[in-house]
């Protein structure tokens, strides 16, 4: 019996007045909202490794790295087997099951944030630091998924806009209470400005499409599944274009490694 089944059985055995269907709207009562948020956060934590693998490990894994080598590249501690074991399990899964896990995580992330949508405004927030940090990290992950090339369909743009706006407003109200909350608010505010800008979206999609095309070419060439003479100057030009258009140094580093292996 897996953890997801145990969690579902727990939910099914709640008292009738506390049960809910996934199609139900957010509750107005604070205690009910907290219960749902806790449930969805546990579910989010259970499946988070799927999105972590997809966003961090898979770009390296697809061009021939082992999971452990990829973990070293993104500075994950590898001296304990448990640090890499989950990612290796993700890598061994069939694509359909893996994407189901990614979908479950993104949905649980949304539901965690939406659980309090109908709760009246409160002047005092219990455990403010923890609440602010959790909301920030979940929204940040959803933004990363939205920017992803093949993960993008998992995140509805309007839903993301709603939770991003709400979280930015929440952090802004409490920014004077903590330097951390203030910095987190500034980070999400910058994301808010660029994430839904039409020009920025087109640039991001063009960059991601170029990156994943190159990943596929290099991976296919290394596996011998296509007969293709890689034009070194073309790949170098593409990687430099991505670097100059602020596609991210991590992306550039991956491409540079791919190019060195394609020589």
N, C-alpha and C positions, 0 to 999 in steps of 0.2 A: 504494500500500500504506500503510495507516494504522498508527499506533503500536501500537494494540491487536493487530493482526495480527503485527507484528514481535515484540512481547513474547510472544505465544503460540508463535510459531515457536522463539524462544529456549528457552522452557520445554520444548517437545517434543523439542529436541535435547540436553537434559541427559543425563548418564550414567544408565543404568537405575536404579541404586541411589539416585539423587536425585530421580527423577520421582515425581509424586503425582497423584491424582485429587482433584477438588474435594470428593468425598464422603468422602474419607479423614479420619480423626480427626487431631488435632494430633500431631506427632512428639514422642518423648521425648528425642531427641538434640538438644543445643544447636545444633550446626552446621546440621542440617536445619531446625530451627525458625527460625534466623536467615535461611536462604536463602528459606524461604517468606514470612517477614515482609517481607523486602526486595522480593520479587516483588509481594506484595499492596500494599505501600506505593507502589511505582512505579505500579501500576494505580490506586490511590486518587488519587495526584497527577494522573494523566492525566485523570481524570473529575471532579475536584473542582470545576471551573468550573461544572458543571451544577448542583450543589447550591448553590454560591455565588450563581449567577444566580437560582435558585428562591427562596432565602431573602432575598437583599438587593435584587436588581434588579426581580424580577417584580412585587412589590406596587406599585411605581411605574409599571412598564411597562404593567400592566393598566388603569391609569386615565388613560393617554394620554401619559405621559412618553416621550421617546426614551431609548434606552439611555444615551447620553452624559449627558443631563440627570439620569437616575436615578443614574448613577455619581457625579456631582457632589454629589447630595443625601446620599450615604452616604460622601462624602469619599474617593473613589477618584481618584487622580491621572489626569488626562485629557490631559496635554500630550503624551503619546506614544500613537500609534495602537494600539500593542500592548496598552495598558491596557484598551481598550474593544473591540478587535477580536473577542476570544473571546466576550464577552457578546453582541455583535451576531450572531455565528454561532449562539449558543444561541437567541436570539430568533427567528431565521429558520427554525429547525428545526420539523418537524412534531411535534405533541404526543407521539405514540407514541415517536418516536426520542428526544425530549428526556427522557421519563420513563425510557426504557431506560438512558440515561446516568446519571440520578439513581440508578437502582437499582444499576447497576454500581459507582458510587462508594460507596454505603452498604454493599454487600456486601464490597467490598474493604476498607473501613474496619473492618468486623467481623473479617474474616479476618486483618488485620494484628495486631489485638489478641489474637485467639484462638490465634495460631501458637505462643505460648509456654505454653499452658495445661497441658501435660503435662510440661514441663521441671521437674526438681526445684528446690526452693528454693535460691537462691544467696546467700551472705552478702555477696559483692562483686559489684556490677553494673558491667559495662564501660560507659563513657561514660554515667554516670548522668544528668547534666543533659539530654543529648539524648534519652535514652530516656524520661525523665519528661515532658519537654516534648511529645514526639510523642504519647505516650499521652494526655496531658491534652487536647491540641488535637483529637485524633480523637474522644475521648469527648464533648467539648464540642459538636462538630459533630453527632454522632449524637443528642445530647439536643435540639439545636435542630431537627433533622429530626423527631424524635418529637413535639415540641411543635407542629410545623407542621400546618396543617389538611389540605391535600391530599397532603402528603408522609408523613404519619403511617403509612399502610399499608406503607411501605418498611422500617420498623423494627419488629422483633418485640420486644414488651415484655420478655419473659423474657430474651432475649439481651442486651438493653440493660441490664437489671438486673444480669445476671451480669458484663458487662464494666465497668459502673460500680462495682459493689462491689469487683471485683478491683483496678481502678485506684485507687480511694480507699484501699484497704488498702496498695497498693504505695507510694503517695505518703506515707501516714501513717508507714510504716516509715522513710522517708528524709527526713521533714520537717525534722529537726534539722540536716541538712547544708546547707540552702540556704533563704533567705527566699522565693525564687521558688517552690520546691517546696512550702513551707509555705502560701503564699497559694493556689497551685493546689489543694492538698488542701482548704483551707477552702471554696473555690468549689465543688468537686465534692461536698463533704459537704453543703452547703446544697442543691444540686440533688438529691442523693440523698434528702433529707428531704421535699422537696415534689413531686418528679416523679411518684412513684407513690402519693401520697396521694389517696384517692378524691375528697375534696372539692375539692382543688386541680386534679385532672384535669378534673372537671366544669366548674369555673370557667374553666379554660384553653380547653376545647372550646367553651363558650358564647361566650367572648370571640372566639375565632378564627372561629366560625361567623358571629357578628355582623359582624365586620370584613370577611370575604370576601363576605357578602351585600351589604354597602354598596359594596364595590369593584365587584361585579357590576352593581349598580343604576346607579352613577355611570358606569361604562364603557359600559353599554348605552344609557344616556340620552345620552351624548356621541356615540355612534356612530349614534344614531337607530334602533336595532334594536328598541326597545320604546317604546310610547307610555305614558309614566309621568310623572305630576306628582310630583316629589320634594317631600316635605314637609320643609321646612328644619328646623322645630322638632324633628321626629322624629330626623333625622340628628344634630342637635346634641346631643340628649338621649342618643343612643346613644354618641356619641364621648365625652361627659362621663362616662357610666357606665363605659366602658372605661378611661378615665384614672383614675377614682377607685378602680377595682378592681385597679389596678396592672397593667394590660395592657401598659404600657411607653410611654415618651414617644415612641419612634420610631413606634409604631402610631398614637398620638394625632396626631403631626405629619402623617403620611400622610393620616389622616382629615380633618384640618383643611384640608389642601391640596385634597382631593377636594371638600369642602364649598364652598370658595371658588370652585371651577370649576363647581359645580353651580348657582350662583346665577343 
